[in-house]
């Protein structure tokens, strides 16, 4: 996963916690908290999705979440 990148002209930074269960996505100085949510057990090939309350969606990675947030901003701002 990339920690810093540009997407649609916006600077994006992703900071993970030690356990890799929480991340803070920073886009143009605005912070979005995300958390890893799992359903099932690891031995059952369980579902792992990242949730961000401000984005009203879940994605497979924090990077995908950051891209979704940037796309949303371009549509509505």
N, C-alpha and C positions, 0 to 999 in steps of 0.2 A: 504494500500500500504506500502510495506517495504521501509525504507529510506536507509538502508545499507544492502548489502548482497554480497555473493560471487557467481559468475556464471562462469562456465568453467575455474576456476582458476584465475579469474580476480576480483578485488575489485571494487564494484559498490556503488555509493552514489547518491541519488536523493534528491535535494533540491527544494521545491515548494515555490512559492510566496504566499502572504497572500490570494489572491483571488482564488488560485488554478487554474490559467489560464496559467501559465508559470512554467517551471521546468528546472533546470540545472542538467544534468546527468554527473557525473564525473566517468570516468573509467581509472584507472591507471594514474591519474593526467591530463588526457585530458578531456576538457569540451565540452559538446554538449548542445546547447540551444534548447528547445522544447516549442511549443505553442499549446494550445487547440484551435481547430477549430470546429465550430458547423455549422450544416446545418438544417434549420427548426426552429421551436419554441418549447420551453419546453413542452407545453401542447399537442403537437403532437408527443410526444416520439421521439424527434429529435436526430440526429446523432451527437455524440461527438467523435472526433478523435484527437490524438496528432500527430503533424508534427515536424520533425527535418530535416532541409534543408541538413545537412551533410549526413544523412542516406538515403535520397531519398525514404522515405516511410512514411506511417501513421499507427498508432496502436491505440488500445483502451485505453492503459494506458502508463504512463511513464516507468513503470517496464517492460512491453512488449517491449518498444522501446529500453531500455538498453540491454535486452537480444538479440534483433535483431542486435544491434551494435556490441556486443561481438561476436556473431556468424559470422558476416561479417568479423571482424578482423581475426578470426581464419581461414577463407577461403582464404583471400587475403594478409595476412601478415605473 
